[in-house]
Amino acid sequence: MYVCNYFLQRAMDLNFSWVFSNSEVYVLGLLVLIWILEIVYQFYFFARPARFYKKCEKGKTVYSNQYPPISVIVYAQNDAENLIKFLPEILKQDYPQFEVIVVNDDSTDDSKDILSVLETQYSNLYHTYIPEGSRNLSHKKLALTLGVKAAQYDIVAFTNANCRPAGNQWLASLARNFVPGTDIVLGYTATQRKEKEPLSFWYCSYDKLLFTLRYLSFALIRRPYMGESSNMAYRKELFFKNKGFSKSLHLHYGDDDLFINEIANRKNTRVEISQAAQMTATYPDNNEAWKELKLQYDFTSKYLHTAARKIFGIGKFFDYAFDILFVVSTIWGILHNCTILILAWCLAIALFSIKVSVYRTAAQIFHSPKLFFALPLFSLIQPGVNIYFKIIGLASRKKNFTWQ
């Protein structure tokens, strides 16, 4: 009570002065410096995909006018219902020449029967399967390897059975990026929102969007380090030159992030994030799917050769440095010089407005919830959530290895 009364009394006796002491100059100078770095960071990285998207929408990106034949590889595991709903939409793509190869991963539902029926309706649909009882192997990597080997065309596109394309231009949108010198095209997959999502879904969406902006931003500055296997394409020769997934056969995961990290370089990768090229993934439980994917990518991230983790770690350091300096400036301003208080709050409001604008623009493009007041809270709790997943990941790390 005494402390509250003290601060109330100080608030009633605020002191405004444009004459600052040396310590006040140092704190304000550091606060302004971090503020500038934060803004540069936001626009250079997190706003980059949105700028690229707008550039493409305005027709300022060069695309190929050729439509090479493509093999689409669809991974399926107990996806009978999804195959009925979504596979026809992939088979009905408005594209001159393509085949669809579904690799059935030891499914125990009606997937095999459904695929057999669909094969009678679509002449360009084929399916294969992973033999029952395959052990000490990554089923996903084995499935994709079988799919690539079965593909008859030089370009292979990848997705999962639980994914729905935005329309019949998905394949054409990916293919237009295969200009001379381009071997890899990275796409984006959104998560299908349900009518009633738990509150935790908002944080999951926030974390997933930042994850997406990170890898797309680095690809756009010609530093690609990963992709998502639910929506990407590359030339088949890269797979064989790299000896498939041979460098990560001891891991269950890494068919997208680790593999792209191995084959991508500054010149051979492009990004495709137009609305027509986006996929939407459907899960029984979005929160559980996010947790599982987060644990997988957190585990494989230690094997990635990229500066992205350090650079985004620096960005998080800027966030906390600004928060600490803002709190110090606020308290100091109330106690000694209200001018510092006003300046600190002006900088904080301006930075918050920029972050909200960048995030909401990206959320609109990538079909994610447009959070507002929750952003500061999510930013504060994110390190704690990441630490929690690190602990959970360490406790369950053995399951990531194929020899288990």
Stockholm file with secondary structure:
# STOCKHOLM 1.0

chainA/1-404         MYVCNYFLQRAMDLNFSWVFSNSEVYVLGLLVLIWILEIVYQFYFFARPARFYKKCEKGKTVYSNQYPPISVIVYAQNDAENLIKFLPEILKQDYPQFEVIVVNDDSTDDSKDILSVLETQYSNLYHTYIPEGSRNLSHKKLALTLGVKAAQYDIVAFTNANCRPAGNQWLASLARNFVPGTDIVLGYTATQRKEKEPLSFWYCSYDKLLFTLRYLSFALIRRPYMGESSNMAYRKELFFKNKGFSKSLHLHYGDDDLFINEIANRKNTRVEISQAAQMTATYPDNNEAWKELKLQYDFTSKYLHTAARKIFGIGKFFDYAFDILFVVSTIWGILHNCTILILAWCLAIALFSIKVSVYRTAAQIFHSPKLFFALPLFSLIQPGVNIYFKIIGLASRKKNFTWQ
#=GR chainA/1-404 SS CHHHHHHHHHHHTCCCCSCCCHHHHHHHHHHHHHHHHHHHHIIIIITHHHHHHHHHHTTCSCCCCCCCCEEEEEEESSCHHHHHHHHHHHHTCSCSSEEEEEEECSCCSSHHHHHHHHHHHCTTEEEEECCTTCCSSCHHHHHHHHHHHHCCSSEEEEEETTEEESSTTHHHHHHTTCCTTCCEEECCEEECCCSSCCTHHHHHHHHHHHHHHHHHHHHHTTCCCCCCTTSEEEEHHHHHHTTTTGGGTTBSCCTTHHHHHHHCCSSSEEECCCGGGCEEECCSCHHHHHHHHHHHHHHHHTTCCCSHHHHHHHHHHHHHHHHHHHHHHHHHHHHTCHHHHHHHHHHHHHHHHHHHHHHHHHHHHTTCCCCSTHHHHHHHHHHHHHHHHHHHHHHTGGGGBTTC
#=GC SS_cons         CHHHHHHHHHHHTCCCCSCCCHHHHHHHHHHHHHHHHHHHHIIIIITHHHHHHHHHHTTCSCCCCCCCCEEEEEEESSCHHHHHHHHHHHHTCSCSSEEEEEEECSCCSSHHHHHHHHHHHCTTEEEEECCTTCCSSCHHHHHHHHHHHHCCSSEEEEEETTEEESSTTHHHHHHTTCCTTCCEEECCEEECCCSSCCTHHHHHHHHHHHHHHHHHHHHHTTCCCCCCTTSEEEEHHHHHHTTTTGGGTTBSCCTTHHHHHHHCCSSSEEECCCGGGCEEECCSCHHHHHHHHHHHHHHHHTTCCCSHHHHHHHHHHHHHHHHHHHHHHHHHHHHTCHHHHHHHHHHHHHHHHHHHHHHHHHHHHTTCCCCSTHHHHHHHHHHHHHHHHHHHHHHTGGGGBTTC
//
